[in-house]
Amino acid sequence: MSAAHAKLTMLIASGALVMAFACKGKNESYGTDTARAATATKDTTAAATTAPAAGGLTDANIAAILDAANESDSAFGSMAVKKGKSVDVKQFGRLMMGEHHALRQQGQQLVKKLNVTPVLPTNFELPDKQRSAMSDLEKKSGTDFDKAYIDHEVDYHQQVLETATKALGAAQNQELKDLIQKAAPVIQKHLDRAKEIQKKLSTTA
């Protein structure tokens, strides 16, 4: 996958993302010495970003995972803006909408630049898990919604940070690695803020 995608993510995601990194894949060689010598060419760059990493994930897999994670949390942020009761929750939702959307765009731009098609790994459960979580949140309102949403965001961003670490080690393309490293502080900021709100909500119960 494209380095851009992976960056965005970094971010990533729920327990499903971590599970995705555990998916088994075939280890393949990067080709002949001649192919390695030609890494400067466009074709070789694309090949490098799609070669399987040691953990069985390709850069294309990483990019797809991060893209899905960013898209999902942006959607959760939109829900928080509409259903949230507290000002903190609504503001956090807007932050998630804006910054995860920006991270996703950066990933998509990198994918296009590298001419890589993002491909989700097999057994990738994030979409189903997030749909289930969103369905549960849709049934809640007021303070109950605020607490459930923030609890979800704390868990989600913790998983995203774990995924970013795994992605950094598995990524083959240097631009993808750079994007992940740049995105990590953003995700950490989200996690820290979510924890602050979580603590505040628990004291006002």
MOMO-V631744 format. One record per backbone hydrogen bond with DSSP energy under -1.0 kcal/mol. CO is the residue of the C=O (numbers start at 0). NH is the residue of the N-H. E is the energy in kcal/mol with one decimal. If there is no record, write none. Layout:
{{CO,NH,E} {CO,NH,E}}
//
This chain:
{{1,5,-1.9} {2,6,-2.1} {3,7,-2.0} {4,8,-1.1} {5,9,-2.7} {13,16,-1.7} {13,17,-1.1} {14,18,-2.2} {15,19,-2.2} {16,20,-1.6} {18,21,-1.0} {19,22,-1.4} {31,35,-2.0} {32,36,-2.1} {35,38,-1.5} {37,40,-2.2} {40,44,-2.0} {41,45,-2.1} {42,46,-2.0} {43,47,-2.5} {44,48,-1.8} {52,55,-2.1} {56,52,-2.3} {57,61,-2.2} {58,62,-2.6} {59,63,-1.9} {59,118,-1.1} {60,64,-2.4} {61,65,-2.5} {62,66,-2.2} {63,67,-2.3} {64,68,-2.2} {65,69,-2.4} {66,70,-2.5} {67,71,-2.2} {68,72,-2.3} {69,73,-1.7} {70,74,-1.6} {71,75,-2.1} {72,76,-2.0} {73,77,-1.8} {74,78,-1.7} {75,79,-2.0} {76,80,-2.0} {77,81,-1.5} {78,82,-3.1} {79,83,-2.2} {85,89,-2.0} {86,90,-2.6} {87,91,-2.4} {88,92,-2.3} {89,93,-2.0} {90,94,-2.0} {91,95,-2.5} {92,96,-2.3} {93,97,-2.4} {94,98,-2.9} {95,99,-1.8} {96,100,-1.1} {97,101,-1.9} {98,102,-2.2} {99,103,-2.1} {100,104,-2.2} {101,105,-2.1} {102,106,-2.0} {103,107,-2.4} {104,108,-2.3} {105,109,-1.9} {106,110,-2.3} {107,111,-2.0} {108,112,-2.1} {109,113,-2.5} {110,115,-2.1} {124,128,-2.4} {125,129,-3.0} {126,130,-2.1} {127,131,-2.0} {128,132,-2.2} {129,133,-2.6} {130,134,-2.1} {131,135,-1.9} {132,136,-2.0} {133,137,-2.1} {136,139,-1.6} {140,144,-1.0} {141,145,-2.2} {142,146,-2.4} {143,147,-2.1} {144,148,-3.1} {145,149,-2.4} {146,150,-2.4} {147,151,-1.9} {148,152,-2.3} {149,153,-2.3} {150,154,-2.1} {151,155,-2.9} {152,156,-2.5} {153,157,-1.7} {154,158,-2.0} {155,159,-2.1} {156,160,-2.0} {157,161,-1.7} {158,162,-2.5} {159,163,-2.5} {160,164,-1.8} {161,165,-2.0} {162,166,-3.1} {163,167,-2.4} {164,168,-1.5} {165,169,-1.7} {166,170,-2.8} {172,176,-1.9} {173,177,-2.5} {174,178,-2.1} {175,179,-2.0} {176,180,-2.2} {177,181,-1.8} {178,182,-2.0} {179,183,-1.9} {182,186,-1.9} {183,187,-2.4} {184,188,-2.0} {185,189,-2.0} {186,190,-2.4} {187,191,-2.6} {188,192,-2.3} {189,193,-2.5} {190,194,-2.2} {191,195,-1.8} {192,196,-2.3} {193,197,-2.5} {194,198,-2.3} {195,199,-2.1} {196,200,-2.8} {197,201,-1.8} {198,202,-1.4}}
//
